[in-house]
Amino acid sequence: MFFGATAIQSFIIIIAIFSVMYWILPRKYSWISFAVMTVLFAYMAYQLVPDVTDDLHRYYRAINDLRDGGWDKMKEFIEVNNHDMENYVSVRYLFWIVSRTKSNHWLQTIAIAVAYGSYSIMAVLAQKRFDISKFYVYVGTLFFLSTYYYYDIASGVRNGLCFAIIVLCAYVMFVEKKLIPFCIAGLVIAFYLHSAGLLAVSLILVTVVLYRFDSVFVNFIFMFSLIGGNFIVQTLAEDSDNKLILSIAGRAERHVGADILAQETSINVNRITVLVAVVVVLFVSYYLKKHDSKNEASMFYRYGSLTLYFVVGSIFSGMIFMRFTRWIVPVIVALLFMIGMQAQKDVITEKGDNYLKYYAIPIERFLYSARPIIIMIVIAYSLVHLWYDYNGTSLTFAHFRYEWEAMGVYDYTW
């Protein structure tokens, strides 16, 4: 992509380009760096070709069949529930739209553009609404870029695309408090992309219902909600012939019973990511709850904290834990970090260092002294995870067409 660079090298180059542009451009025009980053990541996705073991390879075959067979082939797919098309309506139209183009590569391009574009929109909106300094936005974005699994979205498409839409809708509804009908439509579309959308959308509904009940008791209930939720789905499936319920039940069972020993290193990294996320959210919680006079961030904080408690509760539940950790936690933590850090800075600016050193209550003094430590933890972990991206994540399996051809590999689905 970049003068013969490999896919993993191109990923690092794009982050470097974003970083340089971000710090060169004035704060008012920093949105340009996010736009360029999104376009470059989408273009990189267009150049990728799947391995035969990727879901994307199977999707390519289905799209080729739709391109040749037209809507009659789609009806056949629905009848046999190919790629869950009978249950997940959004998948039908996504595949159909791509089949009307000349290239299958638009499938992963759309997924990456939506995923990184949605984060960029949220980061730019948050920077403007909360008047966040460039430093906090960059540190939060660095955490997002290093812990968000790029190739898992490009090669799997549906799950990452589903989560990206859901988190964007949650932010717009809870923080911007606008475009509610469009957000509801977005949630419906996401719900019918992947079975995991049920859990993510449910957390939004629960946030609306339990927004005022921010108690330790409620949070602990959510830590163990996965087991109860799985039991309910399995019970419904026993007496139901609804294929949507049966699909969700089958996937939930595999999630809870998955053997994670084969992926122990990856799982442990995800667990460390969640640990860092918990530390960050606990740190910013005081300011997002106590100093949000306009009630702009508190509901999104509640959504983020409930999601994080749910993730902690699913830490031994295989795919559910991995999916939430890789595609929802990075976005939520990045946004809460930048908003919370700016909120603390605003308090310091308003009351002065002397107040926080000598007159503030103990919790405020502690948070004031721990502030640089938290920032260093986020930066250090982001850099370490970026190194892990280069050496140990699925990105190492990402290849451009010319890389495969150099290895003597060619596939008709490309």
N, C-alpha and C positions, 0 to 999 in steps of 0.2 A: 504493500500500500504506500509506504513512504520509502521510495528508492530501494525496493527489495527487502524491506524489513519484514520480519515475521509478524504474526498476529499479536503475540504477547508483547513484542517490542513496540508495535504500533499503539497498543493500549497505553503503554508507559509514555510514549511520545505525545499522545493526545492529552494526557494529564499534564505533561510539561508545557504544552502549548497553552492549555487553559490557564495554568498558573502564571505564566509570563504575561498573557493578555490581561488577566484579572488584576495584577499588580500595576501594570502600566496604565490601564484605563482609569479615568476618574471614577469615583464611586457612583456618580450619576449614570455612567455608561457601562457599569460592570455587567449589566444584563447581556451585553454583546458577547462577553467571554462565555457565558452559559449557553447562548445560542450557538456559538461556534463549536463548543464542546459537544452539544447534542447532535449537530449536523455531522461532525467528524465521527462520532461513535456510530451513528446510523449508517454513514457511508462505509465504515469498517465492517459493520454487520452485513451490508450488501455484498461485500467481497468474500465473506466466509462461505465455506462449503462444509456440509456436515459429514461426520464419520458415519459408517453404516450402523453403529450402535446408538446414535442419537435419535431422539424423538423426531427431530427435524427431518431426518432422512425418510422416516415413514410418512411424515406430512407431505414431503415432496412427491412421493409416489401417489398419494391421494389427490394432490393438486393436479398432477399430470393426468390422472384418470378423469378428473372433473373437466380439465381443459379439452380432453378428447371426447368425453361422453356427454358433456353439457348437463342440463338440469335433470335429465333422465338418470344420469349416474348419481346425482345428488339424492334423488328419491331412493335409489338402491342403497346408498350409504345410510340413509335415515332408517330404512327398513331393517337393515342388519346392524344398526347402531355402530357403524364404523367411526372410530375416534369420538365416541360418545355423542354423535351428531343428533341422535334422537332426543337425548336429554338436554344437551347444551346448544341452544339455538344460535348463540353468538358464534360458536365455532363454525357452524354451517356457512354463515355469511362471510366470516373472515376468510375461510378457504375459498369460497366462491369468488369473492372479490379478487383475491390473488390469482386465481385460475383464469381470470379475464385479462390478465397482463401477460407479457411475454416471458417473464422471469419469475421463477419460484422464490428468488432471493428477496422479493418484497415482503415475504412473510416475516423473516427475522428482522428486516429493516423496520417494519411497522412496530414490532414489539420493542425494539431498542429505542426507537424515536419516542414512543409513548413513555417508556420507563424513565429515560434520562430527561426527556422534555418535561414530564410531570414534576420531577424533583426540581428542575431548573425554575419552573414557574413558581413553585412553593418558596424556594429560596429567595427569589427576586421579590415576591410579594411580601415575605416576612421582613426582608431588609428594609423595604419601603415603609411598611406599617409600623414596625417597632424601632425604626431608625437605628438599625444594627450596624456596628462598625465593620469595616471590611475584614479586619482580622478575625472576628468571631465567625463571620460567614465563611471565610476561607477554611478555618480549622474545622468547622462543622462539615463543610463540603469535602474536605480531605478525608474525614472519617467515612463519609458516605461513599466516596469513590473507592476507597480501599476495602471496605467490608461488603459492598454490594456486588453480587456475583453476576458479572457481565455475561459470560458465556452460558451460564445456566439459563438465562433468559433467552439468549439467541438460539440455543439448541432445543430448549423446551417450549418456548413461546407462551403457551397458554397460562401457566401459573404466574410467571413474572408479570405478564401483561395484566392479568386479573388483579393482582395486588397493587400494581402501580395506579390503576384507575381508582381503586377503592381508597387508597391513602390520599390521593389528590382530592377526591370528592369529600372525604372527611375533613381535610384542611379547609377547603373552600366553605363548607357548611359551618364548621365550628369557629373558624377564625374570621374569614371574610364575611360570613353570614349573608351570602348572596347566591344567585343562580341555583336556588334550591331544587326547582323542577329538573334542571339539567343534571344536577348531581344525583338525584334519585334515579333518573334515566341511566346515568353512568353506572350506578350501583347494580341496576337490573342487568345491564349488559355484562358487567364483570361477573355477576352471580352465575350467568349462563355461559361463562368461559371455562370454568374449572370447578370441581367439587369443593376445593379449598376455599372458594369464594364464600361459601355458606358461613364458615367460621369467622372470616374477616368482616363480612357484612353484619353478622350477629353482634360483634363487638361494638360496632357503631350504634346499633339499636340499644344495646345494653348501656352504653355511655349516655344516651339520651334519657333512659329510664332512671339510671342510678347516679346521675351527675351530681346531685346534692348529697349523696351518701358516700363520702370519701372516708371510710373507716377501715381500721385494720381488719375487722371481721369480714367485711365485703371483699377486701383485697385477698385475704387468705382463701376465701371461697373460690375466687378466680384462679388461684394457683393450682387448684385441683379440679377445675371445671372440665378439663379434657376427658378424664375418666368418666365422669357423669354424662357428659355430652355424647361420648361414644356409646355408653350403655343405652341411652334414649334412642339413638339412631338405630342400634342393633335391634332393640325391642320393636320399634316401628317396622323395621324390615321383615321381621318374622311374620307379621300379619298383613303385609302390604304387597301388592303386585306392581306398585308404582316404580317404574324403572329409574326415575331420578333418585328416589329414596334408596333403592337397592344399590345404585352406583355409589352414592355417598357412603352407604353402610359398608360396602366392600372395600372402599378406599380407607375408611376410618379404621377398619379392622387391620388392614395391612400397616397403617401408620402406627397403631398402638403395639402391634406385635412384631414390628420390623427388627431384624437382627442388625445392630449397628456396629458390631465388632469389626466388620470388614472396613468400616470407614471411621475407625476410632480417632485417627489424627484429625480428620476434617471435623468430626463431631466435637472434639476437644477444643479446637480453634473456635468453633461456633459458641461453645460454652463460655470461653473466655470473653468473646464479644458480648455475650449477654451480661457477664459480670461487669464489664466496663460500662455497658448501657445502664445497669442498675445503679452503679456509682454516680454516673452523670445525672440520671433522672432524680435520684434522691437529693443530690446537691442543688439542683435548680428548683426543686419542688417548693421550697420555702418562699422563694421570690415570685414564682408563678402563681402561688396560692394567696400569698399575703400582700403582694404589691401590684396585683393586676386590677387596678381601680376601674378600668373601662371594661373589664370582663372580656378581653379579646383573646387571651391565650389559655385561660383556665380550663375551658371545655376541651380544647385539643390536648392539653396536658392530661386531663382525666382520661381521655381516649388512649393516649400514649401509655399512661401508667397501667390502665386495665389490660391493655395489650401485652405489656411487659410482664405483668403478673401471670397472665395466661401462658406466655411463652415459658416462664420459669416453671409453671405447673406442668408443662409438656416436655420438660427437658429430657426425659427418657422415652419419648414417644416417637422416635424415628423421624419420618418425613415431615410431619406437622411442625416439629421443632425446627428442623433445618430450613423449611420454606419460610416460616415467619422470621427466623433469624437472618436469613440471607436477603430478604426482599422487603420486609416491613420495618424491622428493628433499625437498620442503618438510616432509613429516611426519618423515622420518628426521632431517634436520638440526635441526628444532625440538626434538625429543626429546633428541638427543645434545648439543645446545647446553646445554639446561637441566640435564641430568644431569652433564655434564662440568664446567660452571662451578661447580655446587654441590660436586662432588668436589674441585676445586681450592680452593674456599673452605674446605672442611673441613680440607684439609691445612694451609692458612695458619693457620686457627684452632688446630689441634693443635700445630704447630711454632713459630708466631709469626713476625712480620715480620722479626725480627733474623736468624733462621735463613735465611730465603729471601734476605735481602739480603747476608749475609756468609759463610754456611757451606754453602749449598746448592750442588749441582753446577750447571755452566753452563746446562744445559737448563732446570732449575727456575728459575734466575734470569731467564732470557730469557722464559719463559712468565709469570712473575710480573710482569715489566715490560710485557709485551705484552697483558696481561689487559684493561685499559681500552680499548685500541685495538680489540681484537676485538669487544668489546661495542658500541663506537661504530660499527664497520663494519656489524654486524648491524642495529642500530637505523636507521642512515642508509639502508642499502640497502632495508630494509623500507618505510620512508617513501617513498623514491623509487619503489619498485615499486608502492606503493599509488597514487601519482600516475599511474603508467603504467596501472594497472588502470582508473582513471577515464577515461583518455584514449585508450588504445591496445589493450587486450585485447578478447576476445570479449564481455566484459561490456557494452561499448558497443552490442552488437547485442541485448541482452536487453531485452524489453519486456513490460509487463503488457497485459492485454486492452484496458483503457481507453486505453492509448497507441496501440495499433493502430487501435481504433475512431475515435479522434480524427483519425487520418490517413486514415480512410475505408476501412480494410482489414478484411475479415472472412473467416474460413475455416470451413467446416463441421466440420473435424476438431477444432476447439476444444471 
